[in-house]
């Protein structure tokens, strides 16, 4: 973990929630004011914040927000498209097909009405990102 125990006034640093960084990945400077438990940082936009030696703005913070340079986050992994099969059963009647779609042939048989002339399986596939 990064610490700022050796920080000196004038050292350039990066505050995660500060103004856009310069070409070197910095957007703040360590101030002349120092205390044993933390550092005062002056942002490039003039705001000032105290940080503890681990780069946390508050003791309640889970993660630091002050770094020696702009951190590089792992790029998001590209999602891939996967084809998934789909199957359904529909009862056919002289007037057309039933609006009741079933997951299996036995379910279609169980919900068939008198006059059914066929039971057909509809197959296809769809794409989903994972």
N, C-alpha and C positions, 0 to 999 in steps of 0.2 A: 504494500500500500504506500502511496505517496505521502511524504510528510514534509512539513515546511520548517523544521527545526533549524535548518541551515540557510533559510531564506535571508537575503540581505536587502536593504533598501535599494530600490532601483531594479530589482529582478523583475523581468516580465513574466506574467502568468496568464492563465486562461480561466475565466469564470463562466461556467456552463450557461447561466441565465443572463449573461451580460450582453453588451453590444457586439456586433459582428467582429470577428477577429481580424487582425492584420495579416499580411502575407506569411508571417511566421507562426500563425495560430495563437496569437496572444491578444488580449483585450483589456489588460489591467497591469498595474505595477504595484510592487510591495512598497508601502509607505515607510517613512522614517520612524513613525510611531510603532514601537514594538513592546509587547509584554511577554512574560515568560510562557503564558498559556496560549498565545495566538498571534496572528499577524493582521495588520490593517491593510486592506487592499483598496487602491483607488482605481476605479474603472475608467476606461478611456472616455466615457461620457460624463465623468466628474463625480459620480456617486461613490460613496465609501462604505465598505462593509468589513466587519471583523470576522475572521475565520479562526477556528481552532487549528492546532498543528496538524490535524489530519485532513484539513481542507473542508471541514463541515461548517456551514453557516450557523448551525444551531446544534445543541447536544441532542435534540430530538431527531435530527436527520439520520436516515439509515445509510445514506451514501454520501461521499464527498461531492462537492460541486466546484471546487477549486483545484486546478491541475497545473503542472508546469508547462504544458502545451495542450492544444486542442486534442482531446482523446479521439481515437479512431474506433468507431463502433463496428462490430461485425456486420457485413452487409446481409440484408434479408435474403434468405434462400429463395430462389425462384420457385413458384408453384408449378406443378406439372398437372397436365390434364389427363385424367384417367377415364376410360370408357367403362360404364357399369351396365350389365344386362338388366333387362326389364321384361317381365312376363305377366300376362293377365288373361283371364278367361271371361268370355262374354256369351250369354245365351242369345240365340237368334230366333226371331218369331216372324210370322208372315207379314207383320206390319213394320218390321225392322229389327233393330237390336235393343236389348235391354240396357237401361242406363245404369244398371247395377253391375259393377265390375268386381270380379272375384280373384283372389290370389291363387286359387288352385281349381282343378277340374272338379274335385269332390265338393268344394264349396259352391261352385256354379250349379252342379247337379242338385244340391240340397236346396237352392233357392229358385230353381226353375219353376215356371208356371206352366199350366196345361197349354198345349199348342206349340211348345218349343220344337223347332225343326232342326236345330243344330246347336252345338256348343263349340266355339272356336277359341284357339289360343292366339293371343296377340303378342308378338315378340318384337323387341326393339332394344335400343341401347341409348343411353344419354351420357353426356360428358360432365364431369365435375372436377374442380381444382382441389388438389390435396397439397 
